[in-house]
Amino acid sequence: MDVAVVRRQIEERDRELDNDFTKDLQIAALRQARSYRGDKLIRVASPHKILDPKKGPLIAVRLHVLTRKSLGGLETNLDSQVIGADGQPLDGLFAAGEVAGFGGGGVHGYNSLEGTFLGGCLFSGRAAGRAAARQRLTTWCAAGRSLRASGPRRGCRGRRSR
């Protein structure tokens, strides 16, 4: 990391604080947020220049950034089949849980909170499991294989198995 480059960028940012008509989007957003009375009352640190000697020394911190969640996931149909780039379901590929895409506006909408994803996980997992079993049954029946199911489940020919 070049210290001169970092210093120049910080000085440029600090100069933008003096400019009432700044084009720096972060400073403009900060000013907009601070114009709200609630933010004026509860925010502890007022905006200041980073290199202001009265605000203390600069401290460097090494960060290892990772993505915790995307709130998007894979596009799926109602059977939890993953949809490919061509808009068709990918054969044999199912998604359940947050990767099924319900976190970003699906089951709980855009206002979902931590702890509210369990219902979507269970629901999409159930749908994926049922669809995968149905697909497997169809494949076996098409191949002419017989099924031995216990209980009153329907076999390949639609009759109850014994």
Stockholm file with secondary structure:
# STOCKHOLM 1.0

chainA/1-162         MDVAVVRRQIEERDRELDNDFTKDLQIAALRQARSYRGDKLIRVASPHKILDPKKGPLIAVRLHVLTRKSLGGLETNLDSQVIGADGQPLDGLFAAGEVAGFGGGGVHGYNSLEGTFLGGCLFSGRAAGRAAARQRLTTWCAAGRSLRASGPRRGCRGRRSR
#=GR chainA/1-162 SS CCHHHHHHHHHHHHHHHHCTTCCCHHHHHHHHHHTSHHHHHHCSSCCCCTTCGGGCCCCCCCCCCCCCCCSCCCCBCTTCEEECTTSSEEEEEECCGGGGTGGGTSSSCTTCCTTCHHHHHHHHHHHHHHHHHHHHHHHHHHTTCCCCCSSSCBCTTSSBCC
#=GC SS_cons         CCHHHHHHHHHHHHHHHHCTTCCCHHHHHHHHHHTSHHHHHHCSSCCCCTTCGGGCCCCCCCCCCCCCCCSCCCCBCTTCEEECTTSSEEEEEECCGGGGTGGGTSSSCTTCCTTCHHHHHHHHHHHHHHHHHHHHHHHHHHTTCCCCCSSSCBCTTSSBCC
//
